[in-house]
Amino acid sequence: MSPTTQLITSLQNPRVKEVVKLSKRSYRDEKGLLLVEGYRELKRALENDWKPAAIFFCPELFLGKNEMPLVELCRSAGAEAFQCSKSVFEKMAYRDRPEGLLAEGPQIRATLADLRIESPSPFFVVAESVEKPGNLGTILRSADAAGVDAVIVCDERTDINNPNVVRASTGTLFSLPVVTATSDETMKWLKALNVQTIAASPHATSEYTGIDLTRGIAFVVGSEQYGLSEAWMKNADIQVRIPMLGQADSLNVSAATTILLYEVVRQRRAAK
């Protein structure tokens, strides 16, 4: 063990208690911190210049030989390092099968004013009132894969700094711009950019494959239970649906978003 690494073997250690308290949004916001757990998530965060304040690790839970270099990267970035016993790490972990890496550091906090859009045909996702961290994280993962310019989380019901958002996004929370705003702010901002807003709804008449997605567009998706608000449905430039050929009348919001985003990719690649 490095001389700059502290050893934690007691569940009563104050640092252990602090990490456990970070499961609550109120405490995360009070401290301005989030948690990043897992090799892939932490690697992606570090690659995108996130600066951890502390790294907790348990070699007994490592899955391979690449975890210690990440610990050293965290340490070289100024993070305190804590080697934990297995019982201590499992107390702090969020995963059912922890990988022995857990970092603590600054939250992601950005607004529309922070976005710098250079593309002449920008491509956005607007997620209104999505409630489940897993769905929001998966939307971020799909948005990153499809080359979205930014994800705008409107009227948030799920904290983007929730550990399960980080986990479901596989760390792509750190690789693309993610901002929070009200729906009213977002509508005005998109209109000023001359971006066409496309509301996704199972009740729309037009299918998503029948519209031009090569210009500046923003796909707007809504909450799992209620869909999009009346304000977005009324103010969207176009409403589209994904055809449903079975008994289910709608898709999970993250699955629907992925389908919509890849139609944009298909059309834009074909246009080139």
Buried (B, 14 or more C-beta within 10 A) or exposed (E): EEEEBBEBEEBEBEBBEBBEEBBEEEEBBEBEBBBBBBBEBBBBBBEEEBEBBBBBBBBEBBEEEEBBEBBEBBBEBEBBBBBBBBEBBBBBBBBEEBBBBBBBBBEBBBEBEEBEBEEEBBBBBBBBBBBBBBBBBBBBBBBBBBEBBBBBBBBBEBBBBBBBBBBBBBBBBBBBBBBBBEBEBBBEBBEEBEBBBBBBBBEBEEEBBEBEBEBBBBBBBBBBEEBBBEBBBEBBBBBBBBEEEEEEEBBBBBBBBBBBBEBBBEBBEEEE
